[in-house]
Amino acid sequence: MSALILVLLIFNIKNSRRFNLFDHWLHHKLIRRHDGYSWQIIAFINDPKLLVVWDIFLASFLINEEKNLTAFWVLFTLGFTDLTGLLLKKWMHRKRPIKHSNLEDGYSFPSGHVLGTTIMVLIIWKIFANEFGSGLLITLTAIWVMVVISRLSLKAHYPSDVIGATSLAVFCFTLSQQIFLLFF
């Protein structure tokens, strides 16, 4: 399902003027004056480069717990997802919304922040769900929602960029699990 959503978004962003006009209109309607300092902090904490550091910390913790294969899977999953996102971003060449922050550079689709946060949320949930239960799910969901809101509020992305990043993360996560089941 996530792959289908991703393919439809890519097709429409590349080929449909009507879709892009709707996406611009929706972005304008959703975004009000919410570009405050707190959203910048959330964006910073969930910056794709910093998420690599969080991922290495998680893998180090897992190695310390003698879960080496899981640690490798954690590193592989984020790396594979980030690489796929970067390649898609370069291929799509979608410009960011007008009036985006000067701190933002590069292309818009898919959102790197949402991509990285989504994959980290899925990884953490997969590893620790049995141990921490619904409290962890609520916390992870809240973090994910705050990152999504921050990317839209800071005018860095269109709604389709966020949906595309989420779809790509779910697809890469599923694929990563299947690869590891196949080989390990």
C-alpha positions, 0 to 999 in steps of 0.5 A: 500500500505504501509503495502504491501511495508513493508511486501515485504521489511521484506520478502526480507531482511530476505530471499533474499541474492540477495536483500541484496546484491543489498541494500548493493551495492545501499548504497555504490553507494548512499553514498559518503563522506557526514558524516559531522557535519551538518548531525549529528546535524540533526540526533540529533534533530530528535533522536527518544528519542528527538522526544518523547519530541517534541511530548509531547510539541505538546500534551501540546500545544493541551491541552492548546488549549483545544483539549484534544482528539487530544493531546491524539491521538498525544501521542498514535500515536507516542507511538504506532508507536515507539513500533511497530518499536522497536519490528520490529527492535528486531525481524529483528536483521539487522546489521548496514552498515559497517563503521557506526558511533560509535554513532549508536548502535542497529539494522538497520531495520527500521530506528528509526530516519526516523520512528519518523520523518515521523510519526511526519511530518504526525501528524503535517500535519494532525493537522495544514494543513488547518491553514498553507497550502503548506508552512507547507508541503514544510517545513515538506518535507524538514525536512523529506528529510534532516533526510533521507539523514542524516541517509544514509550519516552517514552510519547508514542505508541501503536504505531499512531501510529508505523505511521500516521506512517510510512505517511503519510510514504511516501504523501506522498513518493510523491505528491510525486514524482508531482506533480513528475513531472507538472509539472516 
